[in-house]
């Protein structure tokens, strides 16, 4: 038997199990977001609720002294302040599953729902975090005079971006690596997040030759960017953009920390119709820990 559905009424169907659905949503979220790959996520287990504060210990700076045989030694008492990661941001969804649809349907849309919700969460959270992180890099690691030592590397600035082409994009990536080298950022676990158009330029560059990529399969053929000059390259549509200009971010995972958890997932009986309201709350926070381990570029592609 068919039922009429009022304008604007729910059209989807499926079964809802809070614990399983929450797990699937978080799993799909991390499959798609770049934040989990470019940040330190060691502190997620400390999150319980929106508003929690996670205390992060930082590494003190040890002093190095000259030594002369027989001299008394100066003893340092290393100390460094704690950094607080405040879980002060949250995103939620709330939707209704009509009982009529639930009874009539034998299709389980849990996977489809969780993928859709996680994709929307990813876009929203990625966009917000990336827009803030690019503004918190070290002053030595951005602009037209980047480089703590050299001071003459052009990474681009607003209104005067670096115009990337398939000819110069590899040089630009090497320049970003040099900026991080001069800031003494660790060489392992470096990342570079680029817009899709810039990734396309890499695939058109000389790196389409597999021998330059250091593997046996042409990048042009398999579509994987892989690693370039110690950077793992990620493509994201969520980088800050103004007109044709993109802000891009590079660095090491120690640069900033990100934590997110689905803290609420529940279903309640609707009071206005025969159905159940499904709603979830994902809380998150982020904090720049070492600005010198991050670099910012302003480009057009």
Beta strands, then each sheet from edge to edge (+ up, - down):
strand 1: 53-56
strand 2: 83-86
strand 3: 89-98
strand 4: 162-163
strand 5: 190-194
strand 6: 227-228
strand 7: 231-235
strand 8: 241-242
strand 9: 245-252
strand 10: 256-269
strand 11: 275-288
strand 12: 294-300
sheet 1: 1+ 2-
sheet 2: 3+ 11- 10+
sheet 3: 4+ 12+ 9- 5+ 7+ 6-
sheet 4: 4+ 12+ 9- 8+
end
